[in-house]
Amino acid sequence: LIEVLWDSALFTAKEAAVGFALGAAFGFALGVVLHHSRLLQRGFLPYIVASQTVPILAIAPMVVVWMGSRGTPAWFSVAIIAAYLTFFPVTINTLRGLDSADPRALELMRSYAASRWTVLWKLKVPASLPYLFSAFKISATASVVGAIIGELPSSIQNGLGGAILNFNQYYLSSPPSLWATNLIAALLGITFFLIVAVTERLVVRRAPEHVA
């Protein structure tokens, strides 16, 4: 049982990691774009918020079927579902973080005719690091949940989602198997969280003094 769950956890971890990377990158890029355009922010932000009110169990089958019909590997379809749960906290916290830059420092950089790109990477992104890593911690665990949920309609038997479905059928005769699967899933989420937490300590420690 342990060997089976270990292999399942590694498979789900791959899906969750890819989904987390995609969702975090998309969320950050979207947050930067919305930060630099108040018009786009007012127009798109309500729809971004509304996207999170749709139950993931309703979206997962549609994503899997649609992407599968185009030849996309099933595991990558699951990663997209994980990315869907990941991008929202990153987008919102990116907006908050970029807006939190010290106005005096911003004014000083503008007085030296610094470009938007320079202001973004030298001032605003370092100032947003605490906000970003708060979002990454939430998104890291959410990506694991998204990967497990995404495996359910995709007929993937190699991950924790397939293991949960399988052991759920035999719960009456072997309840420890299902409990062990749930425990491994929880440990996987905690592992993702700890990886982000350790990365935060390493990155923020090297950030400018007013951020750290």
C-alpha positions as CSV (number, residue, x, y, z in Angstrom):
1,L,0.0,0.0,0.0
2,I,2.8,2.5,0.9
3,E,4.5,1.9,-2.4
4,V,1.3,2.4,-4.3
5,L,0.5,5.6,-2.5
6,W,4.1,6.9,-2.9
7,D,3.8,6.5,-6.7
8,S,0.4,8.1,-6.7
9,A,1.7,11.0,-4.7
10,L,4.6,11.6,-7.1
11,F,2.2,11.5,-10.0
12,T,-0.2,14.0,-8.4
13,A,2.8,16.2,-7.3
14,K,3.9,16.5,-10.9
15,E,0.4,17.7,-12.0
16,A,0.2,20.0,-9.1
17,A,3.7,21.5,-9.6
18,V,3.0,22.2,-13.3
19,G,-0.4,23.7,-12.5
20,F,1.1,25.8,-9.7
21,A,3.8,27.1,-12.0
22,L,1.4,27.9,-14.8
23,G,-1.2,29.5,-12.5
24,A,1.4,31.6,-10.6
25,A,3.0,32.8,-13.8
26,F,-0.3,33.7,-15.4
27,G,-1.7,35.3,-12.2
28,F,1.4,37.4,-11.8
29,A,1.4,38.6,-15.4
30,L,-2.3,39.3,-15.2
31,G,-1.8,41.3,-12.0
32,V,1.0,43.4,-13.6
33,V,-1.2,44.2,-16.6
34,L,-4.2,45.1,-14.5
35,H,-2.0,47.2,-12.2
36,H,-0.8,49.3,-15.2
37,S,-4.3,49.8,-16.6
38,R,-7.1,51.0,-14.3
39,L,-9.5,50.6,-17.2
40,L,-8.7,47.0,-17.7
41,Q,-8.8,46.5,-13.9
42,R,-12.3,47.9,-13.7
43,G,-13.4,45.9,-16.7
44,F,-11.9,42.5,-16.0
45,L,-11.5,42.2,-12.2
46,P,-15.3,41.5,-11.6
47,Y,-15.1,38.6,-14.1
48,I,-11.9,37.3,-12.5
49,V,-13.6,37.3,-9.2
50,A,-16.8,35.7,-10.7
51,S,-14.7,32.9,-12.2
52,Q,-13.9,31.6,-8.7
53,T,-17.6,31.2,-7.9
54,V,-18.0,28.4,-10.4
55,P,-17.7,25.0,-8.7
56,I,-14.4,23.3,-9.8
57,L,-16.3,20.0,-10.0
58,A,-18.4,21.5,-12.8
59,I,-15.4,22.9,-14.7
60,A,-13.1,19.9,-14.4
61,P,-15.0,17.5,-16.7
62,M,-15.4,20.1,-19.4
63,V,-11.7,21.0,-19.3
64,V,-10.6,17.4,-19.4
65,V,-13.0,16.5,-22.3
66,W,-12.2,19.6,-24.3
67,M,-8.5,19.3,-24.0
68,G,-8.5,15.5,-24.4
69,S,-10.4,15.9,-27.8
70,R,-7.4,18.0,-29.0
71,G,-4.8,15.4,-28.1
72,T,-3.6,17.0,-24.9
73,P,-2.3,14.4,-22.4
74,A,-4.7,13.8,-19.5
75,W,-2.2,14.7,-16.9
76,F,-1.7,18.2,-18.5
77,S,-5.5,18.7,-18.5
78,V,-5.4,18.1,-14.8
79,A,-2.5,20.6,-14.4
80,I,-4.7,23.2,-16.1
81,I,-7.4,22.6,-13.5
82,A,-4.8,23.1,-10.8
83,A,-3.7,26.3,-12.5
84,Y,-7.3,27.5,-12.4
85,L,-7.3,27.3,-8.6
86,T,-3.8,28.9,-8.4
87,F,-4.0,32.0,-10.5
88,F,-6.7,33.9,-8.6
89,P,-4.9,34.5,-5.2
90,V,-1.7,35.4,-7.1
91,T,-3.5,37.9,-9.3
92,I,-5.2,39.7,-6.4
93,N,-2.1,39.7,-4.2
94,T,0.0,40.9,-7.1
95,L,-2.3,43.9,-7.4
96,R,-2.2,44.6,-3.7
97,G,1.6,44.2,-3.5
98,L,2.4,46.4,-6.5
99,D,0.2,49.1,-5.1
100,S,2.0,48.9,-1.7
101,A,5.2,50.4,-3.0
102,D,6.5,53.5,-1.0
103,P,5.0,56.6,-2.7
104,R,8.2,58.5,-1.8
105,A,10.4,56.0,-3.5
106,L,8.1,55.9,-6.5
107,E,8.2,59.7,-6.7
108,L,12.0,59.7,-6.5
109,M,12.4,57.1,-9.3
110,R,10.1,59.1,-11.5
111,S,12.1,62.2,-10.8
112,Y,15.1,60.4,-12.3
113,A,13.0,59.5,-15.4
114,A,13.0,55.8,-14.6
115,S,11.1,53.7,-17.1
116,R,8.0,51.7,-16.1
117,W,10.0,48.5,-16.4
118,T,12.7,49.8,-14.1
119,V,10.2,51.0,-11.5
120,L,8.4,47.6,-11.7
121,W,11.4,45.4,-11.1
122,K,13.5,47.6,-8.9
123,L,10.8,49.0,-6.6
124,K,7.3,47.5,-7.0
125,V,8.1,43.8,-7.3
126,P,10.4,43.8,-4.3
127,A,7.8,45.6,-2.3
128,S,5.1,43.0,-3.3
129,L,7.2,40.0,-2.2
130,P,5.4,39.5,1.1
131,Y,2.0,39.7,-0.7
132,L,3.2,37.3,-3.4
133,F,4.4,34.7,-1.1
134,S,1.2,34.8,0.9
135,A,-0.6,34.0,-2.3
136,F,1.9,31.3,-3.2
137,K,1.3,29.5,0.1
138,I,-2.4,29.5,-0.5
139,S,-2.0,28.5,-4.2
140,A,0.5,25.8,-3.5
141,T,-2.0,23.8,-1.4
142,A,-4.8,24.7,-3.7
143,S,-2.9,23.3,-6.7
144,V,-2.8,19.9,-4.9
145,V,-6.5,20.0,-4.3
146,G,-7.1,21.0,-7.9
147,A,-4.9,18.2,-9.2
148,I,-6.8,15.6,-7.1
149,I,-10.2,16.9,-8.2
150,G,-9.1,17.0,-11.8
151,E,-8.1,13.4,-11.8
152,L,-11.6,12.3,-10.9
153,P,-13.3,12.9,-14.3
154,S,-10.1,12.2,-16.3
155,S,-10.0,8.5,-15.5
156,I,-6.4,8.8,-14.4
157,Q,-5.7,5.9,-12.1
158,N,-2.0,6.8,-11.4
159,G,-2.7,9.7,-9.0
160,L,-4.2,10.2,-5.6
161,G,-7.6,11.0,-7.1
162,G,-7.7,7.6,-8.7
163,A,-6.6,6.0,-5.4
164,I,-9.3,7.8,-3.5
165,L,-12.0,6.5,-5.9
166,N,-10.5,3.0,-5.8
167,F,-10.2,2.8,-2.1
168,N,-13.6,4.4,-1.6
169,Q,-15.3,1.4,-3.2
170,Y,-13.7,-0.9,-0.7
171,Y,-14.1,1.4,2.4
172,L,-16.3,-1.1,4.3
173,S,-13.8,-3.9,3.9
174,S,-10.6,-1.8,4.1
175,P,-11.1,1.6,5.7
176,P,-7.4,2.2,6.6
177,S,-6.6,2.3,2.8
178,L,-8.8,5.3,2.3
179,W,-7.6,7.1,5.4
180,A,-4.0,6.5,4.4
181,T,-4.7,8.0,1.0
182,N,-6.3,11.1,2.6
183,L,-3.3,11.4,4.9
184,I,-0.8,11.2,2.0
185,A,-2.8,13.9,0.2
186,A,-2.7,16.2,3.2
187,L,1.1,15.6,3.6
188,L,1.6,16.4,-0.1
189,G,-0.2,19.8,0.4
190,I,1.8,20.5,3.5
191,T,5.0,19.7,1.6
192,F,4.1,22.2,-1.1
193,F,3.4,24.8,1.5
194,L,6.7,24.2,3.3
195,I,8.7,24.5,0.0
196,V,7.1,27.9,-0.6
197,A,7.8,28.9,3.0
198,V,11.4,28.0,2.8
199,T,11.8,29.8,-0.6
200,E,10.2,32.9,1.0
201,R,12.8,33.0,3.7
202,L,15.6,32.7,1.2
203,V,14.2,35.3,-1.2
204,V,12.8,37.9,1.2
205,R,16.0,37.8,3.2
206,R,17.8,39.0,0.1
207,A,15.2,41.7,-0.7
208,P,15.7,45.4,0.0
209,E,15.7,46.2,3.7
210,H,12.3,47.9,3.7
211,V,10.7,44.8,2.4
212,A,12.4,42.2,4.6
